Amino acid sequence: MEYVAVLLPSLVVGLLFWFAMKSIFNADKSERQAEARAKAEADARSAEPSNGTGTDSDL
């Protein structure tokens, strides 16, 4: 039982660190995916041919 009392605080801190790092990396991955989607949408919009109907670009 003494070993558990000695190792438990280190294990708990290690688990907290692991969960914190996992959430940081997941947030970074989600942000990169959202940025890639936004860039792809912007590229798709800029690649569309202009049909000259007088939309927002003529303002």
PyRosetta script that sets phi, psi and omega in degrees:
from pyrosetta import init, pose_from_sequence

init()
pose = pose_from_sequence("MEYVAVLLPSLVVGLLFWFAMKSIFNADKSERQAEARAKAEADARSAEPSNGTGTDSDL")
pose.set_psi(1, -27.1)
pose.set_omega(1, 179.2)
pose.set_phi(2, -64.7)
pose.set_psi(2, -35.3)
pose.set_omega(2, -179.2)
pose.set_phi(3, -65.6)
pose.set_psi(3, -37.1)
pose.set_omega(3, 178.7)
pose.set_phi(4, -65.2)
pose.set_psi(4, -43.0)
pose.set_omega(4, 179.9)
pose.set_phi(5, -64.9)
pose.set_psi(5, -30.2)
pose.set_omega(5, -179.7)
pose.set_phi(6, -80.7)
pose.set_psi(6, -40.2)
pose.set_omega(6, -174.4)
pose.set_phi(7, -87.5)
pose.set_psi(7, -23.8)
pose.set_omega(7, -175.8)
pose.set_phi(8, -58.4)
pose.set_psi(8, -46.3)
pose.set_omega(8, 179.3)
pose.set_phi(9, -60.3)
pose.set_psi(9, -40.4)
pose.set_omega(9, 178.7)
pose.set_phi(10, -65.9)
pose.set_psi(10, -40.2)
pose.set_omega(10, 178.4)
pose.set_phi(11, -64.4)
pose.set_psi(11, -41.5)
pose.set_omega(11, 180.0)
pose.set_phi(12, -65.2)
pose.set_psi(12, -45.0)
pose.set_omega(12, 178.4)
pose.set_phi(13, -64.0)
pose.set_psi(13, -40.1)
pose.set_omega(13, 177.4)
pose.set_phi(14, -62.5)
pose.set_psi(14, -42.5)
pose.set_omega(14, 177.4)
pose.set_phi(15, -65.5)
pose.set_psi(15, -41.4)
pose.set_omega(15, 177.0)
pose.set_phi(16, -61.1)
pose.set_psi(16, -42.8)
pose.set_omega(16, 177.9)
pose.set_phi(17, -62.8)
pose.set_psi(17, -42.7)
pose.set_omega(17, -179.4)
pose.set_phi(18, -62.4)
pose.set_psi(18, -45.4)
pose.set_omega(18, 178.7)
pose.set_phi(19, -64.2)
pose.set_psi(19, -39.3)
pose.set_omega(19, 179.1)
pose.set_phi(20, -64.2)
pose.set_psi(20, -45.8)
pose.set_omega(20, 180.0)
pose.set_phi(21, -66.3)
pose.set_psi(21, -37.9)
pose.set_omega(21, 178.6)
pose.set_phi(22, -62.8)
pose.set_psi(22, -42.9)
pose.set_omega(22, 179.9)
pose.set_phi(23, -68.1)
pose.set_psi(23, -36.2)
pose.set_omega(23, 177.2)
pose.set_phi(24, -64.1)
pose.set_psi(24, -46.4)
pose.set_omega(24, -179.7)
pose.set_phi(25, -66.4)
pose.set_psi(25, -37.4)
pose.set_omega(25, 176.6)
pose.set_phi(26, -65.9)
pose.set_psi(26, -40.1)
pose.set_omega(26, 177.9)
pose.set_phi(27, -64.7)
pose.set_psi(27, -40.8)
pose.set_omega(27, 178.7)
pose.set_phi(28, -64.2)
pose.set_psi(28, -42.2)
pose.set_omega(28, 179.5)
pose.set_phi(29, -63.5)
pose.set_psi(29, -42.8)
pose.set_omega(29, 179.4)
pose.set_phi(30, -64.4)
pose.set_psi(30, -40.4)
pose.set_omega(30, 179.3)
pose.set_phi(31, -65.3)
pose.set_psi(31, -41.2)
pose.set_omega(31, 178.3)
pose.set_phi(32, -64.7)
pose.set_psi(32, -39.0)
pose.set_omega(32, 178.2)
pose.set_phi(33, -66.0)
pose.set_psi(33, -42.4)
pose.set_omega(33, 179.3)
pose.set_phi(34, -65.3)
pose.set_psi(34, -39.6)
pose.set_omega(34, 178.1)
pose.set_phi(35, -65.6)
pose.set_psi(35, -39.3)
pose.set_omega(35, 178.4)
pose.set_phi(36, -65.5)
pose.set_psi(36, -40.3)
pose.set_omega(36, 177.1)
pose.set_phi(37, -63.2)
pose.set_psi(37, -44.1)
pose.set_omega(37, -179.7)
pose.set_phi(38, -63.8)
pose.set_psi(38, -40.3)
pose.set_omega(38, 178.9)
pose.set_phi(39, -66.4)
pose.set_psi(39, -40.9)
pose.set_omega(39, 178.5)
pose.set_phi(40, -63.9)
pose.set_psi(40, -41.1)
pose.set_omega(40, 177.6)
pose.set_phi(41, -64.6)
pose.set_psi(41, -41.3)
pose.set_omega(41, 178.9)
pose.set_phi(42, -65.4)
pose.set_psi(42, -40.6)
pose.set_omega(42, 178.0)
pose.set_phi(43, -65.5)
pose.set_psi(43, -38.8)
pose.set_omega(43, 179.2)
pose.set_phi(44, -66.3)
pose.set_psi(44, -39.3)
pose.set_omega(44, 178.5)
pose.set_phi(45, -66.7)
pose.set_psi(45, -39.5)
pose.set_omega(45, -178.7)
pose.set_phi(46, -74.4)
pose.set_psi(46, -20.7)
pose.set_omega(46, 179.6)
pose.set_phi(47, -85.8)
pose.set_psi(47, -13.6)
pose.set_omega(47, 179.3)
pose.set_phi(48, -67.1)
pose.set_psi(48, 135.8)
pose.set_omega(48, 178.5)
pose.set_phi(49, -69.8)
pose.set_psi(49, 142.1)
pose.set_omega(49, 178.2)
pose.set_phi(50, -80.7)
pose.set_psi(50, 129.5)
pose.set_omega(50, -178.0)
pose.set_phi(51, -98.6)
pose.set_psi(51, 2.5)
pose.set_omega(51, 174.9)
pose.set_phi(52, 67.8)
pose.set_psi(52, 32.4)
pose.set_omega(52, -179.1)
pose.set_phi(53, -87.5)
pose.set_psi(53, 0.5)
pose.set_omega(53, 178.3)
pose.set_phi(54, 79.8)
pose.set_psi(54, 43.7)
pose.set_omega(54, 179.5)
pose.set_phi(55, -81.7)
pose.set_psi(55, -157.4)
pose.set_omega(55, -175.4)
pose.set_phi(56, -59.3)
pose.set_psi(56, -23.6)
pose.set_omega(56, -177.6)
pose.set_phi(57, -68.9)
pose.set_psi(57, -17.9)
pose.set_omega(57, 179.8)
pose.set_phi(58, -91.1)
pose.set_psi(58, -0.3)
pose.set_omega(58, -178.9)
pose.set_phi(59, -76.5)
pose.dump_pdb("model.pdb")
